[in-house]
Amino acid sequence: MHTPVLLNQVIEAMEIKKDGLYVDATLGEGGYTKAIIEKGGKVLAIDLDTEQIDRYNIETLERSNGVKLVQGNFREIEKIAKENNFFPVDGVVFDLGLSMRQISQSGRGFSFKKLFEPLDMRMNSNNEMTAEYLLNHLSESELFDVFAKNSEEINSQKIAREVVIRRQLRRLEKVGDLTGCIDRAIGEIDNNAYKRIFQALRIEVNDEFENLKNGLEGAMKIIKEDGKVAVVTFHSIEDRMVKNFSRGMGIKLLNKKVIMNRRGRSFEKSAKLRVLIREVDQRSLSR
Ligand SMILES: C[S@@+](CC[C@H](N)C(=O)[O-])C[C@H]1O[C@@H](n2cnc3c(N)ncnc32)[C@H](O)[C@@H]1O
């Protein structure tokens, strides 16, 4: 099993209680879910990707006592928790993005290294929108918006133009078709540009920023007073969203300073953890 980055920091910050209720909003390969169970907590685990749920079931078989698995989108976390009679909860954890297994084995074109995979990029294969559709149908300015807004890639304009030129010759279908456009637009091979553009498209296909916004709002509605919401992000825009959200009414941050796991020297590539606490309503204490 893959051990998620910041696992120890998240589990320590959450202060898991025996028989406490926890939502793992991003099951993935189950690292957080298993750690919470080991500490005696009960888990409702959600994942958008059916394959992740199926694999967890197969790998844990009878040993997954204390876990309820739900295929769904964490943007509906409040509805999912209530439908499963699993609230109010002591904690929620979001570990955003993709798991290693999805990148290396899903065959859905998440990695710029898998040149012959289709440009799919859906976490939920029941959704209609794919990266291929966006690349072949959006106008140049719409593509520019997707690249620039979701990735802040400085060559977004040139890449959008190259995509539109190339697709007039042949529909873009495979990962290699997109990396080819990026190469021609920039005039060199640039792994960081590939990463940013692939991430930007994936974010658009899966509506990830909107999911996060709704997921955080929903988490605050199911959490007990003093309950904790831990969020691990890998993207500066998402971290900013969490930070801004933490300035809302009745919410405070456990650590003023973000907890990081720096990969290499780049700040952008780091995993960042913020833990939000629902503050105790002072009025309820004085009643
Ligand atoms: C970084 S992985 C989580 C890894 C996990 N913590 C582990 O220990 O293996 C993120 C997971 O969240 C899922 N996911 C992403 N967005 C989601 C959403 N909006 N709702 C539910 N699951 C989502 C992905 O399919 C992926 O399995």
The ligand as an SDF file (V2000), in Angstrom:
LIG
                    3D

 27 29  0  0  0  0  0  0  0  0999 V2000
   -4.5080   11.8450   -3.1710 C   0  0  0  0  0  0  0  0  0  0  0  0
   -5.7020   10.5730   -3.3670 S   0  0  0  0  0  0  0  0  0  0  0  0
   -6.0310   10.0920   -1.7150 C   0  0  0  0  0  0  0  0  0  0  0  0
   -5.0160    9.1540   -1.2000 C   0  0  0  0  0  0  0  0  0  0  0  0
   -5.4330    8.5420    0.1170 C   0  0  0  0  0  0  0  0  0  0  0  0
   -5.3860    9.4810    1.2220 N   0  0  0  0  0  0  0  0  0  0  0  0
   -4.5780    7.3300    0.4390 C   0  0  0  0  0  0  0  0  0  0  0  0
   -4.1610    7.1790    1.5840 O   0  0  0  0  0  0  0  0  0  0  0  0
   -4.3330    6.5250   -0.4530 O   0  0  0  0  0  0  0  0  0  0  0  0
   -7.1840   11.4450   -3.7380 C   0  0  0  0  0  0  0  0  0  0  0  0
   -8.3920   10.5510   -3.9370 C   0  0  0  0  0  0  0  0  0  0  0  0
   -9.5270   11.3890   -3.8720 O   0  0  0  0  0  0  0  0  0  0  0  0
  -10.4300   11.0420   -4.8730 C   0  0  0  0  0  0  0  0  0  0  0  0
  -11.1940   12.2630   -5.1780 N   0  0  0  0  0  0  0  0  0  0  0  0
  -10.7580   13.3680   -5.8000 C   0  0  0  0  0  0  0  0  0  0  0  0
  -11.7470   14.2870   -5.8640 N   0  0  0  0  0  0  0  0  0  0  0  0
  -12.8140   13.7390   -5.2280 C   0  0  0  0  0  0  0  0  0  0  0  0
  -14.1300   14.2070   -4.9550 C   0  0  0  0  0  0  0  0  0  0  0  0
  -14.5390   15.3970   -5.3520 N   0  0  0  0  0  0  0  0  0  0  0  0
  -14.9610   13.4050   -4.2530 N   0  0  0  0  0  0  0  0  0  0  0  0
  -14.5350   12.1770   -3.8350 C   0  0  0  0  0  0  0  0  0  0  0  0
  -13.3110   11.6810   -4.0880 N   0  0  0  0  0  0  0  0  0  0  0  0
  -12.4630   12.4560   -4.7800 C   0  0  0  0  0  0  0  0  0  0  0  0
   -9.5850   10.5500   -6.0130 C   0  0  0  0  0  0  0  0  0  0  0  0
  -10.3150    9.6800   -6.8580 O   0  0  0  0  0  0  0  0  0  0  0  0
   -8.4490    9.8410   -5.2720 C   0  0  0  0  0  0  0  0  0  0  0  0
   -8.7500    8.4960   -5.0810 O   0  0  0  0  0  0  0  0  0  0  0  0
  1  2  1  0
  2  3  1  0
  2 10  1  0
  3  4  1  0
  4  5  1  0
  5  6  1  0
  5  7  1  0
  7  8  2  0
  7  9  1  0
 10 11  1  0
 11 12  1  0
 11 26  1  0
 12 13  1  0
 13 14  1  0
 13 24  1  0
 14 15  1  0
 14 23  1  0
 15 16  2  0
 16 17  1  0
 17 18  1  0
 17 23  2  0
 18 19  1  0
 18 20  2  0
 20 21  1  0
 21 22  2  0
 22 23  1  0
 24 25  1  0
 24 26  1  0
 26 27  1  0
M  CHG  2   2   1   9  -1
M  END
$$$$
